[in-house]
């Protein structure tokens, strides 16, 4: 799985999701051509064209009217999902209904929102509204036994990319449990309902594609597991009130509204106050947020920077907030290179009053609530120092001592960021060892790579500590094995993760 994750991490979330959904469409179209699916090829093509043209026109029109940060690939994904859950048709009335659902979905992105972020999944909202007025009902035809294997494989890829496997498993297990409970209440002793749920229902598509939508997912693994389990259980409960009958889309709308207070509650507009260089090719940006965000030290955001002629890596990146949640302003620390992306080149042009946007708070690379109850080892590789800056600034502001040893691994001495700041943190109980792979001639510290001998000499009680690893994937993977060899329990090794390109 680690190998697959490393491959997926070369691509953005939008690229992976668009590719997976497009594959579903291609496979379904092929099955329809050979008569395996009931829907004909003409219905597939007409419905797809109507939906995609509508979402693109609505996207560009509303983006221009509202001046909101826009991402065409998000709207393309919306269109593909609509196509896969509503029955394809050649009837003019049916095509008009599909176009209306597509338009309402995009309107939901730009209108049914708070602080520039939609409150609920726009496809689910449009599907609920379409059903209530009797326009069209979501058939979730993607939940076909003929497509189930492909949907399962694609769903696993999406889940691995976004690192939501515990949430999805909780949802599936809760769905199965509730299905069994209601089968027992009905007196159904056969297992046909279970095989139908797992092999010929939209369960896998719903959980892996719809439930994982980042903007409506709570931050933190514990809340995500609860969220997945709640949705899974609720989706199997037959209920109705007024014109509302339970369905996957209604379940998702209800869950979105319930967890909204636990999310970032909006898209931040960040105004640049200061830019300074903190190491070679490494810059610190200080931003004033449009509203005070609620986050935990060590978590990350998706940062969106609109710029001209973006390269294939797009206009969005995931970066840790390098400052403490106790501070008014937010810090972003980024390492650049001459061969870097257009995103980072645009960021290098920032000065006072330049603007960037951020949303999708996530991440579990956080310290325990009772920080002083444990001892720690921090290992940072290059720009991987950023979550530790957030942690230590938080400990300073809240006056919490912390027993930690930081191994800061860089190539050259010029790559070391915040050397003086890290030294000052010794007053908290944090001691730093710098490790260089290309040290100067007069270097007296450790060089090369982190070794078991160096760790044991520096931190003899390593087995009693919680280890936090942040840096390039190869480094993190290698040092995971190193600390396991040193006898650190696997549950005591925490690794940082970003679901996109750096």
N, C-alpha and C positions, 0 to 999 in steps of 0.2 A: 504493500500500500504506500509506503514511503516513496518508493520509486515513482509510482503513478502521481503522487502529490507533487513531487519535484517537477515532473513534466508539465502538469497542469499549471504550476506556478509561473511558467513562462508566458502565460496568457492572462488577459484580464478576465474578470468574472463575466462581463458582457460577451466577450468572444466565446468563452466556453458555453455559456447558456444559449447563445444564438446558434452555435454549431450543433448542439444537442437537439434543440427544437427543430432546426432545419432538417436534421437527419430523420427525426420522427415524421416530418412532412413528406420527405422523399420516399421513405419506406412505405408509408401509408398510401401514397400515390401509386407506387408500384403494385401494392396489393390490390388496389382498386382496379388497375388496368387489367390484372389477371382474374378479376371477378371474385377475389377472396373477401373483400369488404363490400357491403351493400351499396355504398355511395359510389357513383360513377366518376370517371376521370373528368368529365365536363363539369360536374358539380364541384369537384375538388378545385379545379383551376379557376372557375368563375368566383367561387367563394373566397379563395385565397387572394385573388386580384382585388376584389371589392374591399376586403378587410384591410389589406396592406396599403392600398391607395388612400383609404379613409384615414388610417392612423397617421400616415405621413403628412397628409394635408392638414389634419387637425393639429398635429405636433408643431409644424412650422407656423401655422396661423396663430395658435395660442401662445407659442413662445414669443412671437413678435408682439402680440397684444399685451401680454403680462410682463415681458422683459425678465422672466424667470430663468434661472440656469437650466438649460435644456440638454438632453442627451438623446440623439436620434435612435441609438441602439436600444435604449430603454423602451421607446415606443415600438420599435420593430419587434422586440421580445413580447410586448403586450399584444401586438397583432397576431403573432404566431400562436400564443396561448389561446386567444379567442378562437382562432381557426380550429384548434385541436379539441376544444370542448363544446363547440356548437356545431350542429349537424350541417354538413355542406349541402347546398341546394342549387338548382338552376331556376327556381321560381322567382319572378321579379319581386313579389312580396317578401319572400324569404331572404333574398339578397339585400333588400332595403332594410330588413330587420337586422341582418348581420352588420351592415354598414352603420346602423344606428347604435348598436352595442359598441362597435369599435369607436365611434365618435364619443359616446358617453364615457367610455373608459379613459380616453385621452383628456376629456373635460375634467374627469375625476382627478387626474394628475395635477391639473393646473387650478382647479376651482375648489374642490373639496379638500382643503389643505389648511394647515396652520403653520405659521412661520416658514412658509415655502416648502412644506413637505406634506404629501397626502396623508390623510388620517387613516385610511383603510386601503387594502389592496384594490386598485382601480378596476381590475377585471372582475373580481368578486363582487364589488359594488354594482357594476354595470349589469352583471348577470342576475343579481337579486332584483334590481329595479325592473329589468326586462321581464322577469317572471311575474312580479307583482302586477304589472300592467297588462299581462297576458300577451306581450308582443312575441316573445320567443323564449324557449327554455333551454338551459344548458343540458345537453345529452351526455356530455363527457364520453364521447365515442372513442376517445383515445384509450379508454379502459377496456380494450378488446383483448380477447385471449390470444389473438394473432400478433398483437403488438406488445404484449405484456413483457416478453423477454427483453426487447429493445428498450422499452421504457424503464425497466429495472436497471439495465446496464447504464443507460444515459443518466438515470437518476443517481446512481452511485457515483458517477463521475462528477456531477454537479455538487453532490453532498461532500465528496472528498475535497473538491476545490474550495468550497466555502467553510469546510471543517464544521459541519453540522450533524455528523453521524449520530452522536448521542441523542440529539433532539429528534431526528427522524426515527430512530429505533424506539424511542419513548412513544412517539405518535403511533407507529405501527402496532406496537405491543398493546397500547391502550385501545386501539381500534379492535384488535382481535379479542381482547378481554371483554369489551362491551358487547361485541357481536355474540360472544358465547353466552353472556349474561342474558341478553334479550332472547336468544334462541332457547335457553332453558325456561325462561318465563313463558314462551310460546309452546313449550312442550316438544320442541323439535330436537330429537336425539340424533339426527343424522349429521354428517360432517360436510354436507353439500354446500351449506352456507359459507363455511370457512374456506373451502377451495374456491368458491365463487369470489369471495372477498379478496383473496390473495392472487388469483390467477385471471379473473375476468371482471375487474372493477377498476375504477380510476384511482384506487388507493395510492399506488406508487407514484403516479403522476402528480396527484394532489399534494402528497407529502414532500416529494423531492423538488418539485418546481414551484408550486404555489405557496406552501408554508414557509419555504426558505427565503422568500422575498425579503431582502435585507432591511429595507426601511421600516417594515412593520414587525421586525423580530427584536425581542428584548436583548439587551447586552448582558453578557455573563452566561457561562455554561449552565449554572443551576437554574436560572430563570428560563433559559432556552429549553431545557429538559422538561420543566413544568409546562411551558407553553406548548411544546409538541405533544405531551401527554394529554393536556386539556383539549386540544383540538382533535386528537385521535379519539378520545372518549366521546366528546360532544358530537362528532360527525356520525356516530353510530346510534345516536338517540333519536327515535322517531317522535317528533313533536310538531305542533302547529299552533300559531296564534294569529287570528285574523287571516289576512291574505298570505302570511308567511309560513311556509312549510320548510322543515329542516332540509338542508342540502349542503354539499361541500362548500359552496360559495357563501351561504348564510353563516355556516360555522366559522368560516374565516373572517367574515365581517365582525361577528360578535367577538371573536378572540382578539382581533386587531384593536377594537375599541377598549377592551378590558386591559390590554397590556400597554396602551399608548402612554399612560403616566410613567411607565417604567423605562421608556425610551428617551432619546435625546430631546424629544418633543419639538422638533423643528430643524430646519437647515440654517446653520450659522452663516452669516455674512461677516467675514473677517477683514478688518481694515488694517493695513500694515502701519506700524508705528516706528519700527526700527529694524535695520538689517546690519549685521556685523559678522565678520569672519572669525570663526573660532578654531579653525585648523586649516591645513592646506586643502583647498577645494571644498571646504565645509563651512556652511553659513547658518547663522541663527536668525530666525524671523520672529519678531514680536508683533502679535495682532491684538486689536481690540475687538471682542466679539459683539454681535448685534444683540445678544441676550446672554445671561450667565448660564453656561452649560453645566449640567450635573454629570460628573464622570468620576471614575476611580483612578488614582494614580497608576499609570502603566497601560491604560487602555488606548486604543487608536481610533482614528476617524478616517472616513473617506474624504479626501480633499479634491475639489473640482476647480480646475483652472481653465477657463475658456481662452483659447489663443488661436492665432491664425495658423492654418495648414498643419494641424496636429499629425504626428506620425502614427504608425499602426498601434502604438501603445496607448493612444487616446488622450483624453483630457482629465482623467481621474487617477488618483493614486491613494494608497493606504499608508499613512504615517502615524506614528505614536505622537501623542501630545507630550511634549518634552517638559512641560511645566506642571506644577501641582494644582489640584482642584481648589486649593485655598487661595490662589492668586486670581486677580481680576482679569489679567491678560493671558493669552495663550501663546506658547512658544512652539515653533516648528524648527527642527534642525535637519538639514538636508546636505548630503554629499553630492557634488557634481563632478562631471568629467567632460573633456572636450567632445567625446563621442556620445554624450548623454542624450536623453530624449528631448523632444521639443517642449515637453512639460517643464523639465528642469531648466532648459534654456530660457523659457518664458519667466520662470520664477527668478532667475538671475537678474532680470530687468526690473525687479520690484524696487520701489522706493516708498516714501511716505504717501499714504492714501491709496496705494494699490490695493486691490480687493481680490480675495479668494473665498470660495465657499466650502463648507464642510458639513457632513452628515454621516449617518450610519455608524454610530458609536458601537464599539464591540471590543472584545479582548478579555482574556482571563489571566494575563500576565501581571497579576496584582499580588500585593502582600497580604498575609492574614490580617484579620481585624485586630487581633492582639499581637501587634508587631513584636513587642518585647519578650513574648513567651517563647520565641524561637531564635535560632542562630542561622546565618545565611552565608552562602557563597554566591557571588554574582560573577558571571563571565560575559564580557561584552566584546564583540568583534566589530571594530570600526564604528559605523553609525549606529550599531546596536547598543550604544551607550544611552540612547534617548530614553527608554523606559526607566532606567536607573536614575537618570536625572530627575524624572518626575517623582519616583519613589523617595529619593533623598531630600528633595525640596519639600515634599509633604511631611517627612519626619522632622525636618528643621522647623517648619511653620507650626506644627502641632506639638513641638518640644518632646518628641518621642525618641529615646535612645535606641540604637539598633546595633546589634553585634553582627557585623558583616565584613567579609573580605572580598574585594573586587579584583578580579583579574581582567585587565583591559588590554586586549590583543590588537595590535596594529602592525602595519608593514614598516613604516618609518616613524621617526620621532616627530616629524612634522604633521603626521596624521593624528596625533593625540589631541583630542578636544577637551577643553575645560580642565586642564591639568591643575591649575591653581584652585579651582572650585572643588575638585575631588580631594585635594590635599586638605582643604578646610573641613571637609566632612569627617575627618579623623576625630573632631570634637564630639561627633555623634556616636563614635565607635566603629566607624567604617575605615578600613585600611585598604590601600590600593597597591597592587603590583602590576607594573607595566611590562608587557611581553612584546618584543619586536622581532619580526622575521628578517628585517634588513636594518640592523642597528648601525649607528655611527661607530667609528673606531674607538672612541673614548667611552662607549656605553658600558656600564658596570652592572646593569640589571640583567634579568633573564632574557634569552633570545631564542629564536626558533618558534616552537609551538608549546602549548601547555602539555605537561607530562604528568604521569602519576607521581613521579619522584618530586617534581616541583610542588605539586599540590600538597603532598604529605609533609614536605619540609616547611611549607608556609602555613598550612592549616591542618595540624595533626588530627584534629577531631572532625575531619571531613564527614565521617559517617553519621554524625549527630546533627548535620546541617541540612537545610533545604537549599537546593541548588537551582539558580535561575540562569538560563542560557539565552542570549540574544545576539543575533548576528547573521551572517550568510548561512543559508541552509546546509551547505557542506560542513561548515564549522560546527554548527549546532548538532548535526547528526553525529559527527565524529566525537564531540565532547560528551554527548549523551552516553556513548559507549564507554568513554574513559571513566566517567563517574560511576557507572554501573560496575566497572571493573574494580573500582575503589570501595565497593560495598554500599554505595548510597542506594536506598530503596527506590524503585522506579517511580513510586508515587511522590517521592520527594524531589524529583527532577522536573522542573517547569521550563517549558520552551516557549519562546515568543513566535508569533505567526502573523503574517499579513496575507490576505487573500488576493493580492494583486501584484502588479509590477512595481519595483522600486524606482 
